[in-house]
């Protein structure tokens, strides 16, 4: 009986020694996209914060050259997704720029360009 108790105590001690790691910290991810369907552009961005409690605020702008076609803003916690549409022209190149902050800290804007073929 004494051997069982000692064995159980050793097992419990080993379990307690194993460090409990919190979920590893994620990096902030920003994934913008533009998809075309004729003369309609669907503009999306998905921003993932480090933690679910991160406050994310973003503005997404669609440009054709120096002309602002449209812009949209949203905010949320942890993960923010903006999904909007705009009227565009065929055979033109469009740039989608995302300005965002995480917990009030402004981050470097992210842009992509696509041509509506």
Secondary structure, 3 states (H helix, E strand, C coil): CHHHHHHHHHHHHHHHHCCCCCCCCCCCEEEEEEEEECCEEEEEEEEECCCCCCEEEEEEEEEECCEEEEEEEEEEECEEEEEEEEECCCCCEEEEEEEEEECCEECCCEEEEEECC
